[in-house]
Amino acid sequence: MIAAHGLTKIYGQKTAVDGITFTVEPGRVTGFLGPNGAGKSTTMRMILGLDRPSAGSVTVNGHRYADSPAPLREVGALLEARALHPGRSARDHLRWLAVSNAIPASRVDEVLDLVGLEAVAGQRVGKFSLGMGQRLGIAVALLGDPPVVVLDEPVNGLDPEGIRWVRTLARQLAAEGRTVFVSSHLMSEMALTADHLIVVGRGKVLADCSMTEFIADHAASFVRVRSPQRGEVADLLRRWGLDVAVHDEELRVQGLDAAAIGELVGKNGLLLHELTLVRSSLEDAFMTLTADSVEYSAHDMATTAGTAR
Amino acid sequence: MTMTPTSSTVVLDPTRNVPGVRAPGFPDTLHAEWIKFWTVRSTFWATAMLFVLGAGLTTLVCALAAKDLASGAAGESPGSFLTWGMMIAQITAIVLGTLVATSEYGTGMIRATLAATPRRGSVLAAKAIVVSSTLFVVGTVTAFAGYFAGNWFLDREGVGLALSDEGVLRSLFGSGLYMAGLGLFAAALGLLVRHTAAVLSAVLGLVFVVGQMAWLLPGTWGDWVAKVMPGNAGSGVGTAVSFNPNLLGPWTGFAVFAGEVALLLVVALLVFRRRDA
């Protein structure tokens, strides 16, 4: 279990993590979702005791990471795949890590096999592709067979087959009862992997709920209805107990599918100009939720040109 | 991709170990640093260069200078030449010490290191032991090799020195000590500054340029500043007879140098323990 309480990190003038509180429970995959610059990596570095919190605290299994007698056997982490020396071989990298935490040497070959790098274990990691580096990072995370696994953007640079492998792996680790904490800036990836979701933006927790709740709350679909007799149509639909919202020229209707709405309106002799099912994707829901908190947003060309003039 | 999980049940115990292993301690941290040190090519090349430059240049210079030393035309003592190559070889000791610290920051390795061993004092101690013991052994072996080869040429001209002559044995082991101290000095500065090029320029500049320029400072205070510059204070222990008569005594100088190294290590430790990785 990972527990953060009022966790804060300030770099100079900039607050990277702003008093966040959350718990990551064992036995499920918890997704840590947020746009780039939301404070995900900083939070993960604080979990591992690499960065010192400006305020608040974070514990792993009830104590600070640094107080673990053998941290790699308690928490396995993939921080940045390139946190390694390019001149050292994959096996040597795992070997020194194993030795540092008194992990049996036999475990090195086990994890190399597990991530599919046994054939290139003797090669210098500088020659590795991004995907191979990521696999080595995952091997490092699993080296100590840890009950807590922290993966920062694990699918970065992986091919589709690799992405599916990471997804399966994360789910399997959680099924074994481990605590699995996976960060990503891709909602679509999280939707397939995570059971629970912590959404952050600009260093604050925006949502902390199960994936099912998140979908129900944020990814609702509606039927867009346009009609020259907007008022009558709205009254009719409301009488039938449907949820009708008026947005400019259109009605957004929830509670009945498009076909049924069309029949209902037609039977009552009213005119329809448009009848469309609008399905809000999870990605859209995530965008909406974090819209105000995106750190580096692309500006509209026209706006930029306007200010430049 | 097939998955072969190693355990089907996980006990969520904070002190849980992989079956059959014990809790790690400082010897494990030391062993891990030793593996890290010797599994990159730069270590092999730097130690090889130390030997080639140290022993090779001593031999070459002794061979070339033997006649002039014998005739007195050189105006120097043969004892000054027996560890001549070490003056140049110290560059490689500085490189090795620097890389032990800065390569971790340049590559992001430091995060892996500190995640594996959060006790930062232990990490620094382990690095210091690995780099200083290696440099002491390689430096001493190099000095002995240079002595035996170089002295062969001096002996032919009748100006060779025996191991039992004053200062000879001390200068050979002292060369190893000086190399170890320089490596530590560079490693400590490396931990503070974290950029390879900056640290190399600073230490090489301090030892080879600033140390020499300091002799030009006026007055008694200038003389003392020059005497206690790290390269000037520490190198005396590595020569049987120094070229520079103004240096502190070999052991006095080395004590000053060791104090400077220790001070820098303490500062590095304090900063290293507080700083974000």
Boltz contact constraints between the chains, C-beta under 6 A:
constraints:
  - contact:
      token1: [A, 26]
      token2: [B, 12]
      max_distance: 6.0
  - contact:
      token1: [A, 48]
      token2: [B, 115]
      max_distance: 6.0
  - contact:
      token1: [A, 49]
      token2: [B, 118]
      max_distance: 6.0
  - contact:
      token1: [A, 50]
      token2: [B, 111]
      max_distance: 6.0
  - contact:
      token1: [A, 50]
      token2: [B, 114]
      max_distance: 6.0
  - contact:
      token1: [A, 50]
      token2: [B, 277]
      max_distance: 6.0
  - contact:
      token1: [A, 51]
      token2: [B, 276]
      max_distance: 6.0
  - contact:
      token1: [A, 61]
      token2: [B, 14]
      max_distance: 6.0
  - contact:
      token1: [A, 66]
      token2: [B, 118]
      max_distance: 6.0
  - contact:
      token1: [A, 69]
      token2: [B, 23]
      max_distance: 6.0
  - contact:
      token1: [A, 70]
      token2: [B, 23]
      max_distance: 6.0
  - contact:
      token1: [A, 70]
      token2: [B, 24]
      max_distance: 6.0
  - contact:
      token1: [A, 72]
      token2: [B, 116]
      max_distance: 6.0
  - contact:
      token1: [A, 73]
      token2: [B, 17]
      max_distance: 6.0
  - contact:
      token1: [A, 73]
      token2: [B, 18]
      max_distance: 6.0
  - contact:
      token1: [A, 77]
      token2: [B, 115]
      max_distance: 6.0
  - contact:
      token1: [A, 79]
      token2: [B, 111]
      max_distance: 6.0
  - contact:
      token1: [A, 80]
      token2: [B, 108]
      max_distance: 6.0
  - contact:
      token1: [A, 82]
      token2: [B, 108]
      max_distance: 6.0
  - contact:
      token1: [A, 83]
      token2: [B, 108]
      max_distance: 6.0
  - contact:
      token1: [A, 83]
      token2: [B, 111]
      max_distance: 6.0
  - contact:
      token1: [A, 83]
      token2: [B, 112]
      max_distance: 6.0
  - contact:
      token1: [A, 84]
      token2: [B, 109]
      max_distance: 6.0
  - contact:
      token1: [A, 85]
      token2: [B, 40]
      max_distance: 6.0
  - contact:
      token1: [A, 85]
      token2: [B, 107]
      max_distance: 6.0
  - contact:
      token1: [A, 85]
      token2: [B, 109]
      max_distance: 6.0
  - contact:
      token1: [A, 87]
      token2: [B, 40]
      max_distance: 6.0
  - contact:
      token1: [A, 87]
      token2: [B, 41]
      max_distance: 6.0
  - contact:
      token1: [A, 88]
      token2: [B, 39]
      max_distance: 6.0
  - contact:
      token1: [A, 88]
      token2: [B, 40]
      max_distance: 6.0
  - contact:
      token1: [A, 92]
      token2: [B, 39]
      max_distance: 6.0
  - contact:
      token1: [A, 95]
      token2: [B, 35]
      max_distance: 6.0
  - contact:
      token1: [A, 96]
      token2: [B, 32]
      max_distance: 6.0
  - contact:
      token1: [A, 96]
      token2: [B, 35]
      max_distance: 6.0
  - contact:
      token1: [A, 96]
      token2: [B, 36]
      max_distance: 6.0
  - contact:
      token1: [A, 97]
      token2: [B, 116]
      max_distance: 6.0
  - contact:
      token1: [A, 99]
      token2: [B, 28]
      max_distance: 6.0
  - contact:
      token1: [A, 99]
      token2: [B, 31]
      max_distance: 6.0
  - contact:
      token1: [A, 99]
      token2: [B, 32]
      max_distance: 6.0
  - contact:
      token1: [A, 100]
      token2: [B, 28]
      max_distance: 6.0
  - contact:
      token1: [A, 100]
      token2: [B, 29]
      max_distance: 6.0
  - contact:
      token1: [A, 100]
      token2: [B, 32]
      max_distance: 6.0
  - contact:
      token1: [A, 100]
      token2: [B, 116]
      max_distance: 6.0
  - contact:
      token1: [A, 100]
      token2: [B, 117]
      max_distance: 6.0
  - contact:
      token1: [A, 101]
      token2: [B, 24]
      max_distance: 6.0
  - contact:
      token1: [A, 102]
      token2: [B, 21]
      max_distance: 6.0
  - contact:
      token1: [A, 102]
      token2: [B, 22]
      max_distance: 6.0
  - contact:
      token1: [A, 102]
      token2: [B, 24]
      max_distance: 6.0
  - contact:
      token1: [A, 102]
      token2: [B, 28]
      max_distance: 6.0
  - contact:
      token1: [A, 103]
      token2: [B, 18]
      max_distance: 6.0
  - contact:
      token1: [A, 104]
      token2: [B, 21]
      max_distance: 6.0
  - contact:
      token1: [A, 116]
      token2: [B, 1]
      max_distance: 6.0
  - contact:
      token1: [A, 145]
      token2: [B, 6]
      max_distance: 6.0
  - contact:
      token1: [A, 145]
      token2: [B, 18]
      max_distance: 6.0
  - contact:
      token1: [A, 147]
      token2: [B, 10]
      max_distance: 6.0
  - contact:
      token1: [A, 147]
      token2: [B, 12]
      max_distance: 6.0
  - contact:
      token1: [A, 165]
      token2: [B, 1]
      max_distance: 6.0
  - contact:
      token1: [A, 172]
      token2: [B, 3]
      max_distance: 6.0
  - contact:
      token1: [A, 176]
      token2: [B, 10]
      max_distance: 6.0
  - contact:
      token1: [A, 177]
      token2: [B, 10]
      max_distance: 6.0
  - contact:
      token1: [A, 178]
      token2: [B, 10]
      max_distance: 6.0
